[in-house]
């Protein structure tokens, strides 16, 4: 009877459209479907900053280490110490002998009175092998030998006063006389000058290569080892002084004057109312440093000017358009001329080339 009732109930459920609940196995095999439509939250703009990939700090190019040595005459930085021997050449400077050649390549140029109101120059080259045509070459004077000795420089000239020859003989100083013996054709008269009407004394030339050959031929010692000339240098040597964009240098009571005008690259020289132009390059002679030495002068034989240089005295230094008073010192013949401020502090000059004027006491120097 009970079995009959159960069958009737099942039949009623089927007729009513009911379904049985799924079995556990059916629940596990149902696929899970995720919506691909964006939700309201996902459509809102993000307030977080975008994440950028990490970057490495920029690398700076390697810097070259500073060169460890200084040139003892110019202060220029060197990879190796300067061990050569300078060469000092007597250079013509009268108006009928212009232009002069290779003077713009000298490390130091001295100008001084030789006789009457005439000046002559002494060019100091630390590496004569790098110099081309030099001249015109003129005769020796005692003060040229003084200065050559102060640099321990080999001296080059063409003739000389009797006093200069006596000094060369007494000191036995290494020198080459351009009108002497054994020159192997390394000195010559410039034919173009002769054809143009130059006086013969203004036509003698040589070359750096020729001087080097003659020095080696005569077995002169051209390597001094490391030398200290007592000079100090810095990249900007402009002193805390008076404005000196134009310096007018008068040699005693004579009419000869040299004008130094400061421009961006240094002091440009002018004489005989014209810029001094190098005959080799056609360019102005330019010097970073200008020194003025005031020294007692003596007239010998009513002709030759002798400057007393083995002592100390007053002077001026100009660089960068500024000028200050200084003191100069030359204690012994084979020591270099050095410079101090008026309080005795060593002068620190600018790296570069120098022009030095040696003037009689009382000479007029103006600037502005």
C-alpha positions in Angstrom: 0.0 0.0 0.0 2.8 2.4 1.0 4.6 1.5 -2.2 1.6 2.5 -4.2 1.3 5.9 -2.5 4.9 6.7 -3.3 4.6 5.9 -7.0 1.5 8.1 -7.2 3.3 11.1 -5.7 6.2 10.7 -8.1 3.8 10.6 -11.0 2.2 13.9 -9.8 5.5 15.7 -9.7 6.4 14.6 -13.2 3.1 15.8 -14.5 3.6 19.2 -12.8 6.9 19.9 -14.8 9.3 19.8 -11.9 12.9 18.8 -12.3 15.2 17.1 -9.9 18.1 19.1 -8.4 21.5 18.5 -10.0 23.9 15.9 -8.7 27.3 16.9 -7.2 29.0 15.6 -10.3 26.9 17.9 -12.5 27.8 21.0 -10.3 31.5 20.4 -10.7 31.4 20.2 -14.5 29.4 23.4 -15.0 31.6 26.0 -17.0 32.3 29.3 -15.2 31.6 32.2 -17.5 33.3 35.6 -16.5 31.9 38.9 -17.8 34.1 40.7 -20.4 32.2 44.0 -20.0 34.0 46.7 -18.1 32.7 47.5 -14.7 32.0 51.0 -13.5 35.1 50.9 -11.3 37.4 49.9 -14.2 36.2 52.8 -16.4 37.3 55.5 -13.9 40.6 57.2 -14.7 43.5 56.2 -12.5 44.9 58.8 -10.2 48.2 56.9 -9.8 51.1 58.2 -11.8 52.3 55.9 -14.6 55.1 53.7 -13.6 58.2 54.3 -15.7 61.0 51.8 -16.2 64.0 52.6 -13.9 66.7 54.6 -15.6 70.5 54.6 -14.9 72.1 57.8 -13.9 73.9 59.6 -16.8 77.5 58.8 -17.1 79.9 61.7 -17.6 82.7 61.3 -20.2 86.1 60.6 -18.5 88.2 63.7 -18.0 91.8 63.8 -18.9 94.1 64.1 -15.9 96.1 67.4 -15.8 99.5 67.2 -17.2 102.0 66.9 -14.4 104.8 69.3 -15.5 105.1 73.0 -16.4 107.3 74.7 -18.9 109.9 76.6 -16.9 109.8 79.7 -19.2 106.1 79.9 -20.3 104.3 77.8 -17.7 102.5 75.7 -20.3 101.5 72.3 -19.1 103.7 69.4 -20.3 103.4 65.6 -20.2 107.2 65.4 -19.5 109.6 67.8 -17.9 111.4 70.3 -20.2 115.1 69.3 -20.4 116.2 71.1 -23.5 118.5 74.2 -23.8 117.1 77.5 -24.9 118.6 79.5 -27.8 118.9 83.3 -27.7 119.1 85.1 -31.1 120.1 88.7 -31.7 117.3 90.2 -33.9 117.4 93.4 -36.0 114.9 96.0 -34.9 115.5 99.2 -36.9 112.8 100.5 -39.2 114.6 99.8 -42.5 115.0 96.1 -41.5 111.3 95.3 -41.0 109.6 92.9 -41.0 111.4 90.6 -38.6 110.8 86.8 -39.0 109.8 84.1 -36.4 110.0 86.6 -33.5 106.3 85.8 -32.8 107.3 82.2 -31.9 109.8 83.3 -29.3 108.9 82.3 -25.7 110.4 85.6 -24.4 111.4 88.7 -26.4 113.7 91.3 -24.9 114.0 94.8 -26.4 116.8 97.2 -25.3 118.9 100.1 -26.4 122.2 99.2 -28.1 123.5 102.5 -29.4 122.1 106.0 -29.8 118.3 105.7 -29.8 118.3 102.4 -31.6 116.9 99.3 -30.0 117.6 95.6 -30.8 115.8 92.5 -29.7 116.9 89.2 -28.2 114.5 86.3 -28.9 114.5 83.3 -26.5 113.4 80.0 -28.1 113.0 77.0 -25.9 112.8 74.6 -28.8 114.8 75.9 -31.8 114.0 72.8 -33.9 110.4 74.0 -34.3 111.3 77.4 -35.7 111.5 78.4 -39.4 113.3 81.3 -41.0 114.8 83.6 -38.3 116.1 87.2 -38.8 117.4 89.4 -39.8 120.2 88.4 -37.4 122.4 91.2 -36.0 125.5 91.7 -33.9 126.2 90.9 -30.2 126.1 93.3 -27.3 127.2 92.6 -23.7 123.6 92.7 -22.3 122.5 90.0 -24.8 125.2 87.8 -23.4 124.1 88.7 -19.9 120.6 87.5 -20.7 121.6 84.4 -22.6 123.7 83.4 -19.7 120.7 83.9 -17.3 118.8 81.2 -19.3 121.9 79.1 -19.9 121.0 79.6 -23.5 123.2 79.1 -26.5 123.8 82.5 -28.1 123.4 83.3 -31.9 124.5 86.5 -33.5 126.2 88.0 -36.5 129.3 89.9 -35.5 129.5 92.1 -32.4 131.1 95.0 -30.6 134.7 94.5 -29.4 133.3 94.5 -25.8 130.9 91.7 -26.7 133.7 89.6 -28.3 135.9 90.1 -25.3 133.1 88.9 -23.0 132.4 85.8 -25.2 136.1 85.0 -25.1 136.4 85.5 -21.3 133.3 83.5 -20.5 133.9 80.9 -23.2 130.1 80.9 -23.7 128.6 78.7 -26.4 127.7 80.9 -29.3 127.4 80.8 -33.1 128.6 83.8 -35.1 126.7 84.1 -38.4 129.6 85.8 -40.1 132.1 83.4 -38.6 133.7 80.2 -39.8 132.3 76.7 -40.3 128.7 77.7 -41.0 128.0 75.1 -43.6 125.7 77.4 -45.5 123.3 77.6 -42.6 123.3 81.5 -42.6 122.5 83.3 -45.9 121.8 86.6 -47.4 118.2 87.0 -48.5 118.3 87.6 -52.2 114.8 89.2 -52.3 115.9 91.8 -49.8 119.0 92.5 -51.7 117.0 92.9 -54.9 114.5 95.2 -53.1 117.2 97.6 -52.0 117.7 96.6 -48.3 121.1 97.4 -46.9 123.3 94.4 -46.6 123.3 94.4 -42.8 119.6 93.8 -42.8 119.6 90.7 -45.0 121.2 88.0 -43.0 118.9 85.0 -42.0 119.1 81.5 -40.7 116.7 78.8 -39.7 115.9 76.8 -36.5 117.1 73.7 -38.4 120.3 75.3 -39.3 121.1 76.5 -35.8 120.3 73.0 -34.5 122.7 71.5 -37.0 125.5 73.9 -36.1 125.0 73.3 -32.4 125.3 69.5 -32.9 128.2 69.9 -35.3 130.1 71.9 -32.6 129.1 69.4 -29.9 127.4 72.0 -27.7 125.4 70.5 -24.9 121.8 71.1 -25.8 120.2 69.2 -22.9 120.2 70.8 -19.5 118.0 68.4 -17.6 115.2 69.9 -15.5 115.8 73.6 -14.8 114.0 76.0 -12.5 114.1 79.7 -13.7 112.4 80.9 -10.5 109.2 81.9 -12.3 105.6 81.2 -11.1 102.5 80.8 -13.3 98.8 80.7 -13.3 96.1 80.5 -16.0 94.9 84.0 -15.4 97.7 86.3 -14.3 95.6 89.6 -14.5 96.9 91.7 -11.5 94.8 93.8 -9.3 96.1 97.0 -10.7 95.3 100.0 -12.9 93.7 99.8 -16.3 96.3 99.4 -19.0 94.7 98.6 -22.3 97.3 100.7 -24.0 100.9 101.0 -22.7 103.4 103.4 -24.3 107.0 102.6 -23.6 109.6 105.2 -24.3 113.3 104.2 -24.3 114.9 107.1 -22.4 115.0 110.5 -24.0 115.1 109.0 -27.5 112.3 109.0 -29.9 112.0 105.2 -30.0 108.8 103.9 -28.4 106.9 100.7 -28.4 103.2 100.6 -27.8 101.4 97.5 -26.4 97.7 97.3 -26.9 95.6 94.8 -25.1 93.1 92.7 -27.0 91.3 89.5 -26.2 94.3 87.3 -27.0 97.0 89.4 -25.3 99.1 92.5 -26.0 99.7 93.4 -29.6 102.9 95.4 -30.2 103.3 98.4 -32.4 106.4 100.4 -33.3 107.2 103.1 -36.0 103.5 103.8 -36.0 102.6 100.4 -37.4 101.7 97.0 -35.9 104.6 94.6 -35.7 103.9 91.8 -38.2 105.8 88.6 -38.4 107.3 88.3 -41.9 106.8 84.5 -41.9 103.1 84.4 -41.0 101.8 87.9 -41.7 100.3 87.9 -38.2 100.6 90.4 -35.3 103.2 89.7 -32.6 101.1 89.0 -29.4 102.3 88.5 -25.9 100.3 87.5 -22.8 102.7 89.2 -20.4 104.5 92.6 -20.6 107.4 93.3 -18.3 109.2 96.6 -18.0 112.6 96.7 -16.3 114.1 100.1 -15.3 117.9 99.9 -15.0 120.8 102.2 -14.8 122.4 102.7 -18.3 126.0 103.7 -19.0 127.2 105.1 -22.3 130.6 103.6 -23.4 132.8 105.1 -26.0 130.1 107.7 -26.5 128.2 105.0 -28.5 127.3 101.7 -26.7 124.5 101.5 -24.2 125.2 99.2 -21.2 122.4 98.3 -18.9 123.4 97.3 -15.3 121.5 94.1 -14.9 123.4 92.3 -12.1 121.3 93.9 -9.4 117.7 94.6 -8.5 115.4 97.4 -9.5 111.9 98.7 -10.1 109.6 97.9 -13.0 106.1 97.2 -14.1 104.0 94.1 -15.0 100.9 94.1 -17.2 98.5 91.3 -18.1 94.9 91.1 -19.0 94.6 94.9 -19.4 95.9 95.7 -15.9 99.3 97.0 -14.7 101.1 97.0 -11.4 104.5 98.1 -10.1 107.0 95.3 -9.4 110.6 94.6 -8.4 113.0 92.7 -10.6 116.0 90.7 -9.3 119.1 89.3 -11.0 121.6 88.2 -8.3 124.3 86.3 -10.4 125.2 86.1 -14.0 123.9 82.5 -14.5 120.6 83.0 -12.6 117.4 84.0 -14.3 115.8 87.4 -13.8 112.9 87.0 -11.4 110.1 89.2 -10.3 108.3 90.1 -7.1 105.5 92.4 -6.0 106.7 95.5 -4.2 106.2 93.8 -0.8 108.6 91.0 -1.8 105.9 88.4 -2.6 106.7 86.4 -5.7 104.9 87.6 -8.8 102.6 84.9 -10.3 102.5 85.6 -14.0 100.1 84.3 -16.7 100.9 81.2 -18.6 102.2 82.2 -22.0 104.8 84.3 -23.8 106.4 87.5 -22.5 107.7 90.8 -23.9 110.4 92.5 -21.7 111.5 96.1 -22.3 114.7 97.2 -20.6 114.7 100.9 -20.1 117.0 103.5 -18.7 116.1 105.0 -15.4 113.8 108.0 -15.8 112.2 106.6 -19.0 108.6 107.6 -19.5 106.0 104.8 -19.4 102.3 105.7 -19.7 99.2 103.5 -19.7 95.4 103.8 -19.7 
